[in-house]
Amino acid sequence: LDLNVLGLSTVLEEGKPYVLEATGENGGQLRWEGEVSIPRSHSEGTLALTDLHMPALLRIVEPWVAFELPQGTVSVEGQYQVNWSENVDYRVSQGEVRLDGILINPKSSEDLPDTGVALGSLKLSGIALDGPKQQVDMEALVINELAISGWMEGDQVSLAQLFAVDLPADDAQQAPAEEDGEEGWSASLGKFQLANSSVRWRSGFTDPALLEITPLEASASDIKWPLEGDTGLALSLTINGETSASAEGTLDLGLGAGKLSYELNGLPLAWFNPNFPAALNAQITDGRLQVTGEISLADYAPATIGMDGAINGFAGKITDAEEALTSWETVRWEKLRIDMDKHQVELAKLSIDNYSGRIHIREDGSINAQNIWQQEVGEQAEVVKDDLSEGEPWSVAVPLIGITDSQIDFMDESLPIHFRTVIGDINGDIKDISSAEGASTKVDIKGSVDGYAPVTLAGTAQPLRSPPAIDLELKFGGVDMSLLSPYSG
């Protein structure tokens, strides 16, 4: 450390202009240029700490953390004013903090494999700090090339273990509480931006277990502390190169009230098979979800949900079965609206295209779909039902369900001679499904047996009444009697 001081005075009021420069062991630099006047109890100037070596700074806390920091630099600069004549008053303007080339790894890669954080750059600019007013204003926080890797196994979260701090007992003291009536600090951030970033995460909740989210982009504007007022939010990401999602809107971070629009495209439903209960004897083999809509929040919880969407190319089967239990080309819903406070569900239209279902009666008389759920799943469903039953009763309204180009494969293996037929070319409408008292649902569906014998199902029903009621007429015309031999036998 070399010091060279010229014209130092503790008497002159003007304080003289001074310059202090220092260079760290790894190349970091300190430069201070300013005035110091002891008679006026005043100092002002510019302070810059440039490219300080982060691994050297980590020595301070190295014994108590589980990570190492092999590379990275930090820079801090700004203009300041300080006066200590009575109280210590200080102000900072044109402040800036930068982190560059940060790499954080676990000390033990065996204990925490595939875990780490890399940061290309972080820049916090336009910092204005007023000590007497206890206020900090910042223009922008920009994070670029943030890469996070981690995993979750049972109750273990690798990132939480990576950043766990094990302080000595004497150092783990609680911060003193603020006195009653004392005003705290306030802060504001004009803009936040996360760009060119990624997350690599592994867990048992998806199949495949490893999800790679890249690119990951996010932004926010007008953030205040204490939290108040509307903050603009935006998020976009791509998962495993095939699923994209985005959201944007405004949110009052203090009240948790706001409105967001969202969009999700190409989400493979088979990813979520590991989340199904063990008692569910079925799995999704194909199908992709796409939705767009809006959600309003109150106290950070959904108040209303609006959505248009579709599930395309869906297929599901009973575990270890070769054939699909059910499949469809498209199931599309239009203008779905859920009001959580009023307990209302409204859906303008549900369209089912190219549906294919299987009703198979097994040798023991059970039905294939009947074997999907076991008793414990039914018990879990009752718990969910009880939770949803709290408060006002739910009302449901679905004016139209349209069915096109669909079929049902019916097979009965409980007979000495197995019976099987296909009811195809199913087209029709189900109108006015409603939970309103006295509401009647109209059914008008047509199809054919094996492509030649017409089938019609028409009438009325009250499917949401307790107990449900139906008054439907099912007609088969011109069915080949030889098909019915297993039943006549």
C-alpha positions in Angstrom: 0.0 0.0 0.0 1.6 3.3 -1.1 0.2 6.7 0.0 1.2 10.0 -1.4 -0.4 13.0 0.2 0.3 16.6 -0.8 -1.0 19.8 1.0 -2.9 18.0 3.8 -4.6 20.5 6.1 -6.9 20.2 9.1 -7.4 24.0 9.3 -8.3 25.3 5.8 -12.1 25.4 5.4 -12.1 24.9 1.7 -10.9 21.4 2.2 -8.6 21.3 -0.8 -9.1 18.8 -3.7 -7.4 15.4 -2.9 -6.9 12.2 -4.9 -6.4 8.8 -3.3 -5.6 5.7 -5.5 -5.0 2.1 -4.4 -4.5 -1.2 -6.3 -5.6 -4.5 -4.8 -3.6 -7.8 -5.0 -5.7 -9.1 -7.9 -5.9 -5.9 -9.9 -8.9 -4.2 -8.3 -8.6 -0.4 -7.9 -9.8 2.2 -5.5 -10.0 5.9 -6.5 -11.3 8.7 -4.4 -11.3 12.3 -5.5 -12.8 15.0 -3.3 -12.6 17.5 -0.5 -12.4 17.1 3.2 -12.8 20.0 5.6 -12.6 19.3 9.3 -13.5 22.8 10.3 -16.8 22.6 8.3 -17.3 18.9 9.3 -17.9 18.2 5.6 -16.6 16.0 2.8 -17.7 15.5 -0.8 -16.3 13.8 -3.8 -16.3 10.8 -6.1 -15.5 7.2 -4.9 -14.9 4.3 -7.3 -14.0 0.7 -6.4 -13.4 -1.0 -9.7 -13.1 -4.7 -10.5 -12.6 -5.9 -7.0 -11.8 -9.6 -7.0 -14.8 -11.5 -5.5 -12.9 -14.6 -4.4 -10.7 -12.4 -2.2 -13.8 -10.8 -0.6 -15.4 -14.2 0.1 -12.6 -14.9 2.6 -14.6 -12.9 5.1 -17.4 -15.4 5.3 -15.7 -18.5 3.7 -15.8 -20.6 6.9 -19.6 -20.3 7.3 -20.9 -20.9 3.7 -21.3 -24.0 1.6 -20.2 -22.5 -1.7 -17.0 -21.2 -3.3 -16.6 -18.3 -5.6 -13.7 -19.0 -8.0 -14.2 -16.0 -10.2 -16.0 -12.7 -10.5 -15.6 -9.0 -9.9 -17.5 -6.2 -8.3 -17.4 -2.5 -9.0 -19.0 0.4 -7.0 -18.9 4.0 -7.8 -20.8 7.3 -7.1 -20.7 10.8 -5.9 -21.2 11.5 -2.2 -21.7 14.3 0.3 -21.3 13.8 4.1 -21.7 16.2 7.0 -21.0 15.4 10.6 -21.3 18.7 12.3 -24.3 17.6 14.4 -25.8 14.4 13.1 -24.2 12.4 10.4 -26.0 13.4 7.2 -25.0 11.7 3.9 -26.2 11.6 0.3 -25.1 9.6 -2.7 -25.9 10.4 -6.3 -25.1 8.9 -9.7 -24.3 5.6 -7.9 -23.7 2.4 -9.7 -23.0 -1.2 -8.7 -21.8 -3.9 -11.1 -21.1 -7.6 -10.8 -19.3 -9.3 -13.7 -18.4 -12.9 -14.5 -19.7 -14.4 -11.3 -19.4 -18.2 -10.8 -20.8 -19.9 -7.6 -20.1 -23.6 -7.1 -20.6 -25.9 -4.1 -17.5 -26.7 -2.0 -18.4 -30.4 -2.3 -19.6 -31.3 -5.8 -20.3 -34.8 -4.5 -22.8 -33.6 -1.9 -24.4 -31.1 -4.3 -23.9 -32.3 -7.9 -25.4 -30.4 -10.9 -25.8 -27.3 -8.7 -24.5 -23.8 -9.2 -25.1 -20.2 -10.3 -23.3 -18.3 -13.1 -23.9 -14.6 -13.8 -22.7 -12.8 -16.9 -23.4 -9.3 -15.5 -25.5 -7.4 -13.1 -25.8 -3.6 -13.2 -27.7 -1.4 -10.7 -27.5 2.1 -12.0 -28.8 5.6 -11.2 -28.6 5.2 -7.4 -29.6 8.2 -5.4 -29.4 7.8 -1.6 -30.6 10.4 0.9 -29.7 9.6 4.5 -31.8 12.2 6.3 -34.8 11.3 4.3 -34.1 7.6 4.5 -34.8 7.2 0.8 -33.1 5.3 -2.0 -34.1 5.7 -5.7 -32.6 3.5 -8.4 -33.1 3.9 -12.1 -32.5 0.3 -13.4 -31.4 -3.2 -12.4 -30.3 -5.2 -15.4 -29.2 -8.9 -15.1 -27.8 -10.6 -18.1 -26.8 -14.2 -18.7 -28.0 -15.6 -15.4 -27.7 -19.4 -15.4 -29.1 -21.5 -12.4 -28.7 -25.2 -12.0 -30.3 -27.3 -9.3 -32.5 -30.1 -8.2 -35.1 -31.3 -5.7 -35.2 -34.8 -4.2 -37.8 -35.4 -1.5 -37.5 -32.5 0.9 -33.9 -31.7 -0.3 -33.5 -28.5 -2.4 -30.0 -28.2 -3.7 -30.0 -24.4 -4.1 -31.2 -24.0 -0.5 -28.3 -26.1 0.7 -25.9 -24.2 -1.5 -26.7 -20.9 0.1 -27.2 -22.1 3.6 -25.2 -20.0 6.1 -23.9 -21.7 9.3 -22.9 -18.8 11.5 -21.2 -19.3 14.9 -23.7 -19.1 17.8 -22.2 -15.7 19.0 -22.7 -14.2 15.6 -26.2 -15.4 15.0 -27.8 -12.5 16.8 -31.2 -11.0 15.9 -31.2 -7.5 14.5 -32.6 -4.9 16.9 -36.2 -4.1 16.3 -37.3 -0.7 15.1 -38.7 1.5 17.8 -42.5 2.2 17.6 -43.3 5.2 15.5 -39.9 5.3 13.8 -40.2 5.6 10.0 -38.2 3.1 8.0 -36.4 3.4 4.7 -38.2 3.8 1.4 -36.9 2.7 -2.0 -37.9 2.7 -5.6 -36.7 1.0 -8.7 -37.6 2.3 -12.1 -36.9 -0.8 -14.2 -35.9 -4.4 -13.7 -34.8 -6.6 -16.6 -33.6 -10.2 -16.7 -32.3 -11.2 -20.2 -30.6 -14.1 -21.9 -31.0 -16.3 -18.8 -31.7 -20.0 -18.2 -32.6 -22.5 -15.5 -31.6 -26.2 -15.5 -33.8 -28.0 -12.9 -34.2 -31.7 -12.1 -37.0 -33.1 -9.9 -39.3 -36.1 -9.6 -42.4 -34.0 -10.6 -42.0 -34.3 -14.3 -41.1 -36.9 -16.9 -38.5 -36.1 -18.2 -37.1 -35.2 -14.8 -34.7 -32.6 -16.3 -36.3 -29.3 -17.5 -34.2 -26.8 -19.3 -35.7 -23.3 -19.3 -34.0 -21.2 -22.0 -34.3 -18.4 -22.9 -35.7 -16.9 -19.8 -36.7 -13.2 -20.0 -38.4 -11.1 -17.3 -39.0 -7.4 -16.6 -40.7 -5.2 -14.1 -41.3 -1.4 -13.7 -42.1 1.0 -11.0 -41.2 -1.1 -8.0 -41.6 0.6 -4.6 -40.7 -0.2 -1.0 -42.7 -0.3 1.2 -44.7 -2.1 -1.5 -47.4 0.0 -3.0 -48.9 1.0 -6.3 -49.1 -0.8 -9.6 -46.0 -2.6 -10.9 -45.7 -3.6 -14.5 -44.7 -7.3 -14.9 -43.7 -9.4 -17.9 -42.3 -12.9 -18.2 -41.4 -15.2 -21.2 -39.7 -18.6 -21.3 -39.2 -21.7 -23.3 -39.0 -25.2 -21.7 -37.0 -28.0 -23.3 -37.2 -26.2 -26.7 -40.8 -27.2 -27.2 -43.1 -25.4 -24.8 -43.4 -21.6 -24.6 -45.1 -19.5 -21.9 -45.6 -15.8 -21.3 -47.4 -13.5 -19.0 -47.7 -9.7 -18.6 -49.8 -7.2 -16.7 -49.9 -5.1 -13.6 -49.8 -6.0 -9.9 -50.0 -4.0 -6.7 -47.3 -5.8 -4.8 -48.6 -4.4 -1.5 -52.2 -5.5 -1.9 -51.7 -8.4 -4.2 -54.3 -7.1 -6.5 -53.9 -6.9 -10.3 -54.6 -8.4 -13.7 -52.3 -10.5 -15.8 -52.7 -11.9 -19.3 -51.0 -15.2 -20.1 -50.3 -17.6 -22.9 -49.1 -21.2 -22.9 -48.3 -23.2 -26.1 -47.3 -26.8 -26.7 -47.2 -28.1 -23.1 -46.9 -32.0 -23.2 -49.3 -33.4 -20.7 -47.4 -36.6 -20.4 -44.7 -34.6 -18.5 -47.0 -34.7 -15.4 -47.6 -38.4 -15.1 -45.3 -38.6 -12.0 -47.8 -36.3 -10.2 -50.7 -38.7 -10.5 -51.6 -40.6 -7.4 -50.1 -44.1 -7.1 -53.7 -45.4 -6.9 -54.4 -44.1 -10.4 -54.0 -47.1 -12.7 -53.6 -45.0 -15.9 -51.2 -42.6 -17.6 -51.2 -40.0 -20.3 -49.3 -41.1 -23.4 -49.8 -38.0 -25.6 -51.4 -34.6 -25.8 -50.4 -31.0 -25.8 -52.1 -28.1 -24.0 -52.4 -24.5 -25.2 -54.2 -21.7 -23.4 -54.6 -18.0 -23.5 -56.5 -15.8 -21.1 -56.5 -13.3 -18.2 -56.4 -13.7 -14.5 -57.3 -11.1 -11.9 -55.8 -11.4 -8.4 -56.9 -10.3 -5.0 -54.6 -10.7 -2.0 -52.3 -12.7 -4.3 -55.0 -15.3 -4.9 -57.0 -15.8 -8.2 -60.3 -13.9 -8.1 -61.4 -14.5 -11.7 -59.9 -16.7 -14.4 -60.7 -16.3 -18.1 -59.4 -18.7 -20.6 -59.6 -20.0 -24.2 -57.7 -23.2 -24.9 -57.4 -26.6 -26.3 -55.9 -30.0 -25.7 -54.7 -31.5 -29.0 -53.6 -35.0 -29.9 -54.6 -36.5 -26.5 -54.2 -40.2 -25.7 -54.4 -42.0 -22.4 -54.3 -45.6 -21.4 -54.6 -48.0 -18.5 -51.1 -48.8 -17.2 -49.6 -51.8 -19.0 -52.4 -51.9 -21.5 -51.4 -51.7 -25.2 -54.5 -49.8 -26.5 -55.5 -46.3 -25.6 -58.4 -46.0 -23.2 -59.4 -42.7 -24.7 -58.1 -40.2 -27.3 -59.1 -37.2 -29.3 -57.8 -34.9 -32.0 -59.0 -31.7 -30.4 -61.0 -30.7 -27.3 -61.4 -26.9 -27.4 -63.1 -24.6 -24.9 -64.1 -21.0 -25.6 -64.7 -18.2 -23.1 -64.2 -20.2 -19.9 -64.7 -17.9 -16.9 -64.3 -18.9 -13.3 -65.3 -16.5 -10.5 -63.8 -17.8 -7.3 -65.6 -15.3 -5.0 -69.1 -15.9 -6.5 -68.4 -19.6 -7.1 -69.5 -19.4 -10.8 -68.2 -21.4 -13.8 -69.3 -20.3 -17.2 -68.2 -21.8 -20.5 -69.5 -20.5 -23.8 -68.7 -23.6 -25.9 -66.9 -27.0 -25.6 -65.9 -28.6 -28.9 -64.9 -32.3 -29.1 -63.5 -33.4 -32.4 -62.5 -36.9 -33.4 -63.0 -38.4 -30.0 -62.3 -42.1 -29.6 -63.3 -43.9 -26.4 -63.3 -47.5 -25.3 -65.9 -49.2 -23.1 -64.7 -52.7 -22.4 -66.4 -55.1 -20.1 -63.9 -57.6 -18.7 -64.4 -61.3 -18.0 -65.2 -60.5 -14.4 -67.9 -58.0 -15.3 -65.8 -54.9 -14.4 -65.5 -52.0 -16.9 -62.1 -50.8 -18.0 -62.6 -47.2 -16.8 -63.8 -48.6 -13.5 -60.4 -50.1 -12.8 -58.6 -46.8 -13.2 -59.3 -45.5 -9.7 -58.9 -47.3 -6.5 -60.7 -46.7 -3.2 -58.1 -44.4 -1.7 -58.3 -42.0 -4.7 -62.0 -41.8 -4.2 -61.4 -40.8 -0.5 -59.0 -38.1 -1.6 -61.6 -36.8 -4.1 -64.1 -36.5 -1.3 -61.7 -34.3 0.7 -61.2 -32.0 -2.4 -65.0 -31.9 -2.8 -65.5 -30.9 0.8 -63.0 -28.0 0.4 -64.8 -26.7 -2.7 -68.1 -27.0 -1.0 -67.2 -24.3 1.5 -69.1 -21.0 1.1 -71.7 -20.3 -1.6 -72.8 -23.3 -3.7 -71.1 -23.4 -7.1 -73.1 -22.6 -10.2 -72.2 -24.0 -13.6 -73.4 -23.0 -17.1 -72.3 -24.6 -20.4 -74.6 -23.5 -23.2 -73.1 -25.9 -25.8 -71.0 -29.0 -26.2 -70.4 -29.9 -29.8 -69.2 -33.4 -30.8 -67.9 -34.2 -34.3 -66.4 -37.3 -36.1 -66.2 -39.4 -32.9 -66.6 -43.0 -32.0 -67.0 -45.5 -29.1 -65.5 -48.9 -29.2 -67.7 -51.3 -27.2 -66.5 -54.8 -26.2 -67.9 -57.3 -23.8 -65.6 -60.1 -22.7 -67.9 -61.4 -19.9 -69.9 -63.5 -22.5 -68.9 -67.1 -23.6 -68.5 -65.5 -27.1 -66.9 -62.1 -26.9 -68.9 -59.2 -28.4 -67.4 -56.1 -30.0 -68.8 -53.3 -32.1 -67.9 -49.7 -33.0 -70.4 -46.9 -32.8 -68.8 -44.3 -35.2 -69.6 -41.2 -37.1 -70.8 -39.6 -33.8 -71.9 -36.0 -34.3 -74.3 -33.9 -32.3 -74.9 -31.3 -29.6 -75.5 -31.2 -25.9 -77.1 -27.9 -25.0 -77.7 -25.9 -21.8 -75.9 -27.8 -19.1 -76.7 -25.7 -16.0 -76.9 -26.0 -12.3 -79.8 -23.6 -12.2 -82.9 -24.9 -10.6 -85.2 -26.5 -13.1 -82.7 -26.3 -16.0 -83.0 -29.0 -18.6 -80.1 -30.2 -20.8 -81.0 -31.1 -24.4 -79.2 -34.0 -26.0 -79.2 -34.7 -29.8 -76.5 -37.1 -30.9 -76.3 -39.3 -34.0 -74.0 -42.1 -35.1 -73.9 -45.5 -36.8 -72.9 -49.0 -35.9 -70.1 -50.4 -38.0 -70.6 -47.6 -40.5 -74.1 -48.5 -41.7 -76.7 -48.9 -39.0 -77.9 -45.5 -37.7 -77.9 -44.7 -34.0 -79.6 -41.8 -32.3 -79.5 -40.5 -28.7 -82.0 -37.7 -28.0 -83.9 -36.3 -25.1 -83.3 -34.3 -22.0 -81.3 -34.6 -18.8 -80.4 -32.8 -15.5 -76.9 -34.0 -15.0 -76.0 -31.5 -12.2 -79.1 -32.1 -10.2 -78.8 -34.2 -7.0 -79.6 -37.0 -7.7 -79.1 -36.6 -11.5 -82.0 -37.4 -13.9 -82.1 -38.4 -17.5 -84.9 -38.9 -20.0 -83.1 -40.1 -23.2 -84.2 -42.3 -26.1 -81.6 -44.5 -27.7 -82.5 -46.0 -31.1 -80.6 -48.5 -33.2 -81.8 -49.1 -36.7 -80.9 -51.9 -39.2 -78.2 -53.6 -37.0 -77.1 -56.9 -38.4 -78.6 -59.6 -36.1 -75.6 -61.8 -36.5 -73.6 -59.3 -34.4 -75.8 -60.0 -31.4 -75.2 -63.7 -31.4 -73.1 -63.5 -28.2 -76.0 -61.9 -26.4 -78.7 -64.2 -27.8 -76.5 -67.1 -26.8 
